[in-house]
Amino acid sequence: MDFGQIRKDMKMFNFETLRTDCDNFFEGVAIGRELEKISGQLKDLLGDPVYPSKNRLEHKVRQKVEGLGGLMPGQTLYYKDSGEDIIMAMLWPWKDGERTTVKIIQQ
C-alpha cells in the first residue's frame, strides 16, 4: 500500500480544513456528503472498517489506537497491515453532526 497514493486520492476531495499533509500523516476536516465519498475511497483502499465491526479488534490494533487517543462510539477505524507498513484511517465525527476529522497515519 502506497501512502503517497492515499494522500493523493484524499486531495481529490473537498475538505473544509486541511490540517496536516506530510509523508506519513494526513489530517483534514470533512463536511456533509463529502464524508460518504471519502469513506467509500478508504474502503476501496483499506478494506472494510475494523471498528465498528462485529469482530473484536486485535490486541496489536487496540494498542496502536490507544496510543493515538483511542476509539469511542460513533468513530470509525480502517486498518491495513501490509507486513511492511501499517496504515490507519480514523474518522472522528464532531458533535455538530456536520463535520468529521479524517486522520490517516502510516507507521
Protein Blocks (a to p, Z undefined) as FASTA:
>chain_A
ZZklmmmmmmmpccfbafbdcfkbccdddehjllmmmmmmmmmmnopafbdcfbdcdfkl
mmmmmmnnpaaehiacddddehlaccdddddddfkomaccdddddZZ
